């Protein structure tokens, strides 16, 4: 039986996926709930996904062939993915494209097309990802939970020099960003109310959710394997961008040289990737992403603490309470 999906989501990519009978048969075996960003979510390996992402994850688990130095930038949706993808791209490619280059790729391409999420790639496209001057390195984005990544990435004995960077964000701000995006991205047949979205989010039914489990999965790995998994926070990127960028460069084994420091490369990357610069670029105002989502939907306010303008005191304290319970004993607080 074909799963019921909203008409706006029935773009070419999804049509292709749903013409794959084998996948549709699998899909109908997964628990299904209403979604926040898309009409429906399906639960796979403990996490909720829209059908397009789920199809991409299952494909990646089956068909990913690792390269020595592949890098994965993992986030729960709306944690600052667009920003960190831009920073990572500028950092890794700083020799080929100095950040003050007037023809820098980030000035004409959205960071999601430079660092694609593997969920939206066909297996035949993995090999052609070419976003680093070093052919042994591809950079993939993902919203996938740690436990759903292929073993060739997660198993330290098999993972070679492959590295994972994880970015998280205050849960209340992440929720608010999800809520606004849901009503902007046009993947739903009708808008979702704040109350409905909040209820689903608290139950863990959000893209890549439960968000707490998503964050904890990477947090624990970052404690056990600090050379493999770098855990970053949106708020720290905001408050101490220079320190965090140097930390990222160091983790990747590509620290800034004295000469690069003298040339103020750190400053230049931060400035190039800032909300102010990125959100005003034509490509980020009028472009379309792979799911035909307007790139403009990826740039809203880009501030810390916007939840205060939208959540009631009761909602805020409910989310805080869930976060406290879920993170208890983990050493993590957000
Ligand atoms: P995604 O998961 O769909 O890729 P993601 O980029 O993680 O989305 O999240 C979008 C949020 O990052 C938006 O937050 P807001 O809704 O609270 O405003 C967006 O504004 C913010 N954002 C995008 N680019 C930047 C940037 N350069 N600096 C800071 N925040 C940014």
Boltz pocket constraint, residues with backbone or C-beta under 6 A from the ligand:
constraints:
  - pocket:
      binder: B
      contacts: [[A, 75], [A, 76], [A, 77], [A, 78], [A, 79], [A, 80], [A, 81], [A, 82], [A, 83], [A, 173], [A, 176], [A, 177], [A, 178], [A, 180], [A, 273], [A, 274], [A, 275], [A, 276], [A, 278], [A, 297], [A, 298], [A, 299], [A, 300], [A, 301], [A, 302], [A, 303], [A, 306]]
      max_distance: 6.0
